[in-house]
Amino acid sequence: MTRRPRLPAASALLAMLAAAPPAGAADRALSAWAELDLRIDVPGATVEVDTGHFCPLPCSMLLAPGPRRFTLDMPPAAPRTLDRVLDAGSSLRIEAARSGPDVLGVVLYAVGLAAVIAAAAMVSYDVAVNVGHGRADWNLAFGGVGLAIGGVLLAIWGAARDPGGEDANGPSLIESVVGFEAP
């Protein structure tokens, strides 16, 4: 029986396993850093850190602990500068506040739609009565047309209304500091 020669790859693998760092070394190495976790999903938004790091949002990066300056650029709002102190082993998480539905916009749209439906009913009724009975009193139809115009304008205003929740500085931000989550 002939014996196979040892494979160099197998011996290299054994050498790598023998030289592996002790368990938990990676966690200890990561705990010397601070994480910046920006969970802001605004189209075209970016962050620039005082260290020269730059990334599109949302992004996450490891930074040396200490005082840091972040410049958030979320068009069309003006850039916003945040000064924060990052502690080793912590993660600064910044999220955009969620705004609720635009209740006034929905109400305007619904009222406008109801006005258009009522106007259509008024015009239909007036046409049926005047044509069917040979009358010439079109006041209800004229009122219906005016109501329809007002209803269409309300519906357009409700649909095109700015949903709010933001001011000239862009969305409100929610900050939290949590323990660092190692990958």
C-alpha positions as CSV (number, residue, x, y, z in Angstrom):
1,M,0.0,0.0,0.0
2,T,1.4,3.3,-1.0
3,R,1.0,6.3,1.2
4,R,-0.2,9.6,-0.2
5,P,2.0,12.6,0.4
6,R,0.5,15.3,2.7
7,L,-1.3,18.1,1.0
8,P,0.2,21.5,1.5
9,A,-3.2,23.0,1.8
10,A,-4.2,20.7,4.7
11,S,-1.0,21.6,6.6
12,A,-1.6,25.3,6.0
13,L,-5.1,25.0,7.3
14,L,-3.8,23.3,10.4
15,A,-1.2,26.0,10.9
16,M,-3.9,28.7,10.6
17,L,-6.2,27.0,13.1
18,A,-3.3,26.7,15.6
19,A,-2.4,30.4,15.2
20,A,-6.1,31.6,15.6
21,P,-6.5,34.4,18.2
22,P,-8.2,33.4,21.4
23,A,-12.0,33.5,21.6
24,G,-13.3,37.0,22.2
25,A,-10.3,38.8,20.9
26,A,-12.3,40.3,18.0
27,D,-15.0,41.6,20.5
28,R,-12.3,43.2,22.6
29,A,-10.7,44.8,19.6
30,L,-14.1,46.2,18.4
31,S,-14.9,47.5,21.9
32,A,-12.1,50.0,21.5
33,W,-14.1,51.7,18.7
34,A,-17.3,53.6,18.6
35,E,-20.0,53.1,16.0
36,L,-22.0,55.7,14.1
37,D,-25.2,54.2,12.8
38,L,-27.2,56.6,10.7
39,R,-30.6,55.0,9.7
40,I,-31.9,58.0,7.7
41,D,-33.3,57.0,4.3
42,V,-33.8,60.4,2.6
43,P,-33.0,60.4,-1.1
44,G,-29.7,62.1,-1.8
45,A,-28.8,62.5,1.9
46,T,-25.2,62.2,3.0
47,V,-23.0,62.5,6.1
48,E,-19.6,64.0,6.5
49,V,-17.6,63.2,9.6
50,D,-14.8,65.5,10.9
51,T,-12.3,62.8,10.2
52,G,-13.0,63.2,6.5
53,H,-15.2,60.1,6.2
54,F,-18.1,60.7,3.8
55,C,-20.9,58.3,3.0
56,P,-24.5,58.3,1.5
57,L,-27.3,57.6,4.0
58,P,-28.2,55.2,5.5
59,C,-24.7,54.2,6.6
60,S,-22.7,52.8,9.5
61,M,-19.1,53.3,10.3
62,L,-16.5,52.7,13.0
63,L,-14.8,55.7,14.5
64,A,-12.2,56.4,17.2
65,P,-14.0,57.4,20.4
66,G,-14.0,61.1,21.4
67,P,-15.6,64.3,20.3
68,R,-16.9,64.2,16.8
69,R,-18.6,66.6,14.4
70,F,-21.1,65.3,11.8
71,T,-22.6,67.3,9.0
72,L,-25.8,65.8,7.7
73,D,-26.9,67.0,4.3
74,M,-30.5,66.1,3.5
75,P,-31.6,68.1,0.5
76,P,-33.6,70.3,0.1
77,A,-33.0,71.2,3.7
78,A,-29.9,73.1,4.8
79,P,-27.0,71.0,6.1
80,R,-27.2,70.3,9.8
81,T,-24.2,70.0,12.1
82,L,-24.2,67.7,15.1
83,D,-21.4,67.8,17.8
84,R,-21.4,64.5,19.8
85,V,-19.0,62.7,22.1
86,L,-18.6,59.0,21.2
87,D,-17.6,56.5,23.9
88,A,-15.6,53.4,23.2
89,G,-17.8,50.3,22.8
90,S,-21.0,52.4,22.2
91,S,-23.1,52.9,19.1
92,L,-24.7,56.3,18.4
93,R,-27.9,55.5,16.4
94,I,-29.6,58.4,14.6
95,E,-32.9,57.8,12.9
96,A,-35.4,60.1,11.1
97,A,-38.6,60.5,13.0
98,R,-41.6,58.9,11.2
99,S,-44.4,61.3,10.5
100,G,-47.9,60.1,10.6
101,P,-50.4,60.3,7.8
102,D,-51.6,63.8,6.7
103,V,-55.1,63.7,8.2
104,L,-56.0,67.2,6.9
105,G,-55.0,66.2,3.3
106,V,-57.1,63.0,3.5
107,V,-60.1,65.0,4.8
108,L,-59.8,67.6,2.1
109,Y,-59.6,65.0,-0.6
110,A,-62.6,63.1,0.8
111,V,-64.7,66.3,1.1
112,G,-63.8,67.3,-2.4
113,L,-64.7,63.9,-3.8
114,A,-68.0,63.9,-1.9
115,A,-68.7,67.4,-3.4
116,V,-68.0,66.2,-6.9
117,I,-70.4,63.2,-6.4
118,A,-73.1,65.4,-5.0
119,A,-72.7,67.9,-7.8
120,A,-73.0,65.1,-10.4
121,A,-76.2,64.0,-8.7
122,M,-77.6,67.6,-8.6
123,V,-76.9,68.1,-12.3
124,S,-78.3,64.7,-13.3
125,Y,-81.5,65.4,-11.3
126,D,-81.9,68.9,-12.8
127,V,-81.4,67.7,-16.3
128,A,-83.9,64.8,-15.9
129,V,-86.5,67.1,-14.3
130,N,-86.1,69.9,-16.8
131,V,-85.9,67.8,-20.0
132,G,-88.4,65.2,-18.8
133,H,-91.1,67.7,-17.8
134,G,-90.3,70.5,-20.2
135,R,-89.2,73.0,-17.6
136,A,-86.6,75.7,-18.0
137,D,-85.4,76.1,-14.3
138,W,-81.6,75.2,-14.4
139,N,-80.7,76.7,-11.0
140,L,-79.9,73.4,-9.4
141,A,-77.6,72.5,-12.4
142,F,-75.8,75.8,-12.1
143,G,-75.3,75.2,-8.4
144,G,-74.1,71.7,-9.1
145,V,-71.4,73.0,-11.5
146,G,-70.2,75.4,-8.9
147,L,-70.1,72.7,-6.3
148,A,-68.2,70.4,-8.7
149,I,-65.6,73.1,-9.3
150,G,-65.1,73.6,-5.6
151,G,-65.0,69.8,-5.0
152,V,-62.3,69.4,-7.6
153,L,-60.2,72.2,-6.1
154,L,-60.5,70.7,-2.6
155,A,-59.6,67.2,-3.9
156,I,-56.5,68.6,-5.7
157,W,-55.5,70.6,-2.7
158,G,-55.8,67.5,-0.4
159,A,-53.9,65.3,-2.8
160,A,-51.1,67.8,-3.5
161,R,-50.7,69.0,0.1
162,D,-47.3,68.8,1.8
163,P,-47.6,66.1,4.4
164,G,-45.8,68.0,7.0
165,G,-43.7,66.5,9.8
166,E,-40.7,68.4,8.4
167,D,-39.5,71.9,8.8
168,A,-36.8,73.9,7.0
169,N,-34.1,71.7,8.7
170,G,-35.5,68.4,7.2
171,P,-36.9,65.5,9.2
172,S,-36.7,65.5,13.0
173,L,-34.0,63.2,14.3
174,I,-34.2,60.5,17.1
175,E,-30.9,59.8,18.8
176,S,-30.1,56.8,21.0
177,V,-26.8,55.4,22.4
178,V,-26.7,51.6,22.7
179,G,-24.0,49.1,23.4
180,F,-21.9,48.1,20.4
181,E,-23.2,45.2,18.4
182,A,-20.4,43.1,17.2
183,P,-21.0,41.5,13.8
